């Protein structure tokens, strides 16, 4: 199995590896594989049997669709059906949705009285300050189209600062900008006391977690789907926020975090 090279994927990859090992499988754990496309190609080439993946990533990045599908079940079904021809099967998705969002420092959110993106247009221009990463600023599902959805243009904003992804969280917490681009399951959100604004017009694509496997592998080992059917429904945004924070904020090892959670849920002894 393989997983990508960021915190959440390291936790999920080690979780997957532990569950399979406990079930009696001979597992080679390739967590920390660089880049999404590296993991994807390994699946397609048959070098990897299974990996954690997100429905939106599959639909947009791998399958080349420009527009996301609205609705969690509908987006999952679309990517599931499309990837069967590639010899891949997506297991039933988890509740967690690691998508784009904007967050504000909790104290500043209280001051401005804002909890959802549709309230941005009601703020004074000088309070509409943003921190975004360079890629997000250019994406079809990124900054400018998001503003348009919520009745704003770049001319309606105060200062917009372009930063590296990791720096945005601390910059938002410190007040460098009021609104920072974040990912909804990032452990720094609770660690830095940030408030995620509701995407009440459902602009951002859905990135529900699934485990993607080679279809031939599942046919040889149908018990794999049954095993992970016990795990995936438990993986909510709140759970992943907590697990990611243990790594990013507390400095714990992702493998230990994964193992301890599985034990706490009674999924492994």
C-alpha positions as CSV (number, residue, x, y, z in Angstrom):
1,X,0.0,0.0,0.0
2,X,1.0,3.6,-0.5
3,X,0.1,7.0,0.8
4,X,1.2,10.6,0.0
5,X,3.7,12.7,1.8
6,X,1.7,15.0,4.1
7,X,0.4,14.5,7.7
8,X,-3.1,13.3,7.1
9,X,-1.9,10.8,4.5
10,X,0.8,9.5,6.8
11,X,-1.8,8.9,9.5
12,X,-4.1,7.2,7.0
13,X,-1.4,5.2,5.4
14,X,-0.2,3.8,8.7
15,X,-3.7,3.1,9.7
16,X,-4.3,1.1,6.6
17,X,-1.0,-0.7,7.0
18,X,-1.8,-1.6,10.6
19,X,-5.3,-2.9,9.9
20,X,-4.1,-5.1,7.0
21,X,-1.2,-6.4,9.1
22,X,-3.4,-7.3,12.0
23,X,-5.7,-9.1,9.5
24,X,-2.8,-11.3,8.4
25,X,-1.6,-9.6,5.2
26,X,2.0,-9.2,4.3
27,X,2.2,-5.5,3.9
28,X,4.8,-3.2,2.4
29,X,4.1,0.3,3.8
30,X,4.9,2.9,1.2
31,X,3.5,5.9,3.1
32,X,5.3,9.2,2.4
33,X,5.4,8.6,-1.3
34,X,6.1,12.1,-2.9
35,X,3.1,13.6,-4.8
36,X,-0.4,12.6,-5.7
37,X,0.5,11.4,-9.2
38,X,3.3,9.2,-7.9
39,X,0.8,7.2,-5.8
40,X,-1.7,7.2,-8.6
41,X,0.7,5.9,-11.2
42,X,1.9,3.1,-8.8
43,X,-1.7,2.0,-8.6
44,X,-2.2,2.0,-12.3
45,X,1.1,0.2,-12.9
46,X,0.2,-2.5,-10.3
47,X,3.1,-1.7,-8.1
48,X,0.7,-0.7,-5.3
49,X,-2.6,-2.5,-4.4
50,X,-4.4,0.1,-2.3
51,X,-4.1,3.7,-1.1
52,X,-6.1,6.5,0.7
53,X,-7.5,9.0,-1.8
54,X,-10.1,11.8,-2.1
55,X,-13.1,11.8,-4.4
56,X,-12.4,15.3,-5.7
57,X,-8.8,14.6,-6.4
58,X,-9.8,11.6,-8.4
59,X,-12.4,13.4,-10.4
60,X,-10.6,16.7,-11.1
61,X,-6.9,15.9,-10.9
62,X,-6.7,12.4,-12.2
63,X,-9.7,12.1,-14.5
64,X,-9.4,15.6,-15.9
65,X,-12.9,17.0,-15.2
66,X,-13.0,20.7,-14.8
67,X,-16.3,20.9,-12.9
68,X,-16.9,19.0,-9.6
69,X,-20.1,17.0,-9.1
70,X,-22.5,18.4,-6.4
71,X,-23.4,16.1,-3.6
72,X,-21.2,13.6,-1.7
73,X,-22.9,10.5,-3.0
74,X,-23.1,11.8,-6.6
75,X,-19.4,12.8,-6.6
76,X,-18.4,9.4,-5.3
77,X,-20.6,7.6,-7.8
78,X,-19.1,9.6,-10.7
79,X,-15.5,8.9,-9.8
80,X,-16.3,5.2,-8.9
81,X,-17.9,4.6,-12.3
82,X,-15.2,6.5,-14.3
83,X,-12.3,4.7,-12.6
84,X,-13.6,1.2,-13.2
85,X,-12.3,1.3,-16.7
86,X,-8.8,2.0,-15.3
87,X,-9.0,-1.2,-13.2
88,X,-9.5,0.7,-10.0
89,X,-12.3,0.4,-7.4
90,X,-13.2,3.1,-4.9
91,X,-14.4,1.7,-1.5
92,X,-17.5,3.4,0.1
93,X,-16.4,6.9,1.2
94,X,-15.9,8.2,4.7
95,X,-17.8,11.2,6.2
96,X,-14.6,13.3,6.3
97,X,-14.3,15.9,3.5
98,X,-10.8,17.5,3.3
99,X,-11.7,20.4,1.0
100,X,-10.7,24.0,0.7
101,X,-12.1,26.6,3.1
102,X,-11.4,30.0,4.6
103,X,-10.7,30.4,8.3
104,X,-10.4,33.3,10.7
105,X,-8.9,33.6,14.2
106,X,-11.7,32.7,16.6
107,X,-11.4,36.0,18.5
108,X,-11.5,38.0,15.3
109,X,-14.5,36.0,14.1
110,X,-16.4,36.9,17.2
111,X,-15.5,40.5,16.8
112,X,-16.7,40.6,13.2
113,X,-19.7,38.3,13.9
114,X,-18.9,36.1,10.9
115,X,-19.5,32.3,10.6
116,X,-20.1,31.8,6.8
117,X,-18.7,33.0,3.5
118,X,-22.0,34.7,2.4
119,X,-21.3,37.2,5.2
120,X,-18.1,38.5,3.6
121,X,-20.0,41.0,1.4
122,X,-21.5,42.6,4.5
123,X,-18.0,43.5,5.9
124,X,-16.2,46.8,5.3
125,X,-13.7,46.6,2.5
126,X,-10.7,47.1,4.8
127,X,-11.7,44.0,6.8
128,X,-11.8,41.8,3.7
129,X,-8.1,40.8,3.9
130,X,-7.0,37.4,2.7
131,X,-4.0,35.1,2.7
132,X,-3.9,32.5,-0.2
133,X,-1.4,30.3,-1.8
134,X,-0.3,31.0,-5.4
135,X,-1.9,27.9,-6.9
136,X,-5.2,28.5,-5.3
137,X,-5.3,32.0,-6.6
138,X,-5.3,30.6,-10.2
139,X,-7.5,27.5,-9.9
140,X,-10.9,27.1,-11.6
141,X,-12.2,26.0,-8.2
142,X,-10.1,28.7,-6.4
143,X,-10.1,32.2,-5.1
144,X,-11.5,34.4,-7.9
145,X,-14.4,32.1,-8.8
146,X,-15.2,31.7,-5.1
147,X,-15.4,35.5,-4.7
148,X,-17.8,35.6,-7.7
149,X,-20.0,33.0,-6.2
150,X,-20.3,35.1,-3.1
151,X,-21.0,38.4,-4.9
152,X,-17.5,39.9,-4.7
153,X,-14.6,40.8,-7.1
154,X,-10.9,41.4,-6.3
155,X,-11.7,45.2,-6.5
156,X,-14.0,44.7,-3.4
157,X,-11.2,43.4,-1.3
158,X,-8.6,44.9,1.0
159,X,-5.1,43.5,1.0
160,X,-4.5,40.0,-0.5
161,X,-1.3,38.3,0.5
162,X,0.2,35.3,-1.3
163,X,2.0,32.9,1.1
164,X,3.1,29.2,1.2
165,X,0.4,26.9,2.5
166,X,1.9,26.2,5.9
167,X,2.5,29.8,6.7
168,X,-1.1,30.8,6.0
169,X,-2.3,29.2,9.2
170,X,0.0,31.1,11.5
171,X,-0.5,34.3,9.5
172,X,-4.2,34.0,10.0
173,X,-3.9,33.3,13.7
174,X,-1.6,36.3,14.1
175,X,-3.9,38.7,12.2
176,X,-1.7,39.2,9.2
177,X,-4.9,38.7,7.3
178,X,-8.4,38.1,8.5
179,X,-9.2,35.2,6.2
180,X,-6.8,32.4,5.4
181,X,-7.1,29.6,2.9
182,X,-7.0,26.3,4.8
183,X,-7.9,22.6,4.4
184,X,-10.8,21.6,6.5
185,X,-9.2,18.6,8.3
186,X,-5.8,20.3,9.1
187,X,-4.7,19.9,12.7
188,X,-3.5,23.4,12.9
189,X,-7.1,24.7,12.8
190,X,-7.9,23.6,16.4
191,X,-4.2,24.1,17.4
192,X,-4.2,27.8,16.5
193,X,-7.8,28.4,17.5
194,X,-9.1,29.1,14.0
195,X,-12.8,29.2,13.0
196,X,-13.6,27.6,9.6
197,X,-16.3,29.6,7.7
198,X,-19.2,27.6,6.3
199,X,-19.3,27.4,2.6
200,X,-23.0,28.0,2.6
201,X,-23.3,28.2,-1.2
202,X,-21.4,24.9,-1.6
203,X,-18.8,26.4,-3.9
204,X,-15.8,24.2,-3.1
205,X,-15.5,20.6,-4.5
206,X,-16.1,17.7,-2.3
207,X,-13.0,15.7,-1.2
208,X,-14.4,12.8,0.7
209,X,-11.9,10.2,1.8
210,X,-12.0,6.7,0.2
211,X,-9.6,3.8,-0.1
212,X,-8.8,3.1,-3.8
213,X,-7.7,-0.4,-4.7
214,X,-6.9,-2.3,-7.9
215,X,-10.0,-4.2,-8.8
216,X,-8.1,-7.4,-9.4
217,X,-6.7,-7.1,-5.9
218,X,-10.2,-6.8,-4.4
219,X,-11.4,-9.8,-6.4
220,X,-8.6,-11.9,-5.0
221,X,-9.1,-10.5,-1.5
222,X,-12.8,-9.5,-1.1
223,X,-12.3,-9.5,2.7
224,X,-10.4,-6.2,2.3
225,X,-13.5,-4.3,1.6
226,X,-15.3,-5.8,4.6
227,X,-12.3,-4.9,6.9
228,X,-12.2,-1.3,5.8
229,X,-16.0,-1.0,6.0
230,X,-15.5,-1.0,9.7
231,X,-12.9,1.9,9.6
232,X,-14.1,4.4,6.9
233,X,-17.4,5.3,8.5
234,X,-15.6,6.4,11.7
235,X,-13.4,8.9,9.9
236,X,-15.2,12.2,10.3
237,X,-13.7,15.7,10.0
238,X,-13.6,16.0,13.8
239,X,-11.7,12.7,14.1
240,X,-9.1,13.7,11.5
241,X,-8.7,17.2,12.9
242,X,-7.8,15.6,16.3
243,X,-5.5,13.0,14.8
244,X,-3.7,15.5,12.5
245,X,-3.3,17.9,15.5
246,X,-1.5,15.2,17.4
247,X,1.1,15.1,14.7
248,X,1.3,18.8,13.6
249,X,0.8,20.4,17.0
250,X,1.9,17.9,19.6
251,X,4.7,16.4,17.5
252,X,3.6,12.7,17.8
253,X,4.6,10.0,15.3
254,X,1.9,9.4,12.6
255,X,2.2,5.6,13.0
256,X,1.7,5.8,16.7
257,X,-1.3,8.2,16.3
258,X,-2.9,5.8,13.8
259,X,-2.3,2.7,16.0
260,X,-3.6,4.4,19.2
261,X,-6.8,5.5,17.5
262,X,-7.4,2.1,16.0
263,X,-7.0,0.6,19.5
264,X,-9.3,3.2,21.1
265,X,-12.0,2.3,18.6
266,X,-11.6,-1.4,19.2
267,X,-10.5,-2.0,15.6
268,X,-7.2,-3.7,16.6
269,X,-6.0,-5.3,19.8
